[in-house]
């Protein structure tokens, strides 16, 4: 019998998707479940974006397109980066359309990574980052980012994680699952660290439009940072387009040249009608207003949770206000119970779906991720059920 790919024995299937599948099955069976596990906006894609896609299909844009992306898509991406992130890129050579943020990360890592290279990744963080490194035969080196330090690695921890084979540093701010993002001063120091050690910085910024204080700083918005920084962007969260699977990579031309080979040999191209809709979303002023309205909606739900926490004053759950994204990373360490067991018991006992913190790395153990990308009623009722359950254990 032929053996399977042994690298995949080192990773697990997505716990977020697994929980979403279980919640979906329970709902289909008629059970009343509040699903607070999925990072999928509950807002609809704005109708004007849908109309652009439909018109493009009617005009015949249902065949192959350019593998780097249509020029108008790449121009819209550069407009977005200049407008929102204060960075300039050449749409001809430094932008590539991708099949969502995960595909952007995949093509970036394919462009940079050789077998055996070490990649520094904060712990806890989005699990696909480490899994992708393992899949591509690199080594994911976890850098502790403990709650006690605001879920940011200290620079002593960054230094300790370095090896002779370290090539890449991966960051994701605002963070999934913690919602944190660093100050400009921290990011400048991180870029200085990367420069001193000749590291690439791969920055996953898919949540950058979801913030509740000052706008998160772009990792490339520093002197000489562009030459070593790769930006991962997606339209999924900002414009409620998760199912459209569209994003882009912004990077030096040499990286785009390599990433393009990975794109051509994985997806061929992003669907042309999707590209046209995405270009419209990124460039149209009214769509930016829609994105702002969605952010205001998430901010309202964030406040619902914080007010409920102030009212209930839980003794066994620490509720930290997220700075960005649309998650609370709730601290249940006082219960001294594995996070996966807590998730399963919450679903069985009170019908609320969450994601176990251990899915995001060892330092996520004892936490659970709760989304606010759900209706006001589900967020409010679900959070109250969570606290009531915890206080009884």
Beta strands, then each sheet from edge to edge (+ up, - down):
strand 1: 34-35
strand 2: 95-98
strand 3: 118-123
strand 4: 139-144
strand 5: 166-172
strand 6: 200-204
strand 7: 229-234
strand 8: 247-250
strand 9: 327-331
strand 10: 352-353
strand 11: 355-356
strand 12: 367-371
sheet 1: 1+ 10+
sheet 2: 2+ 8- 7+ 6+ 5+ 3+ 4+
sheet 3: 9+ 12- 11+
end
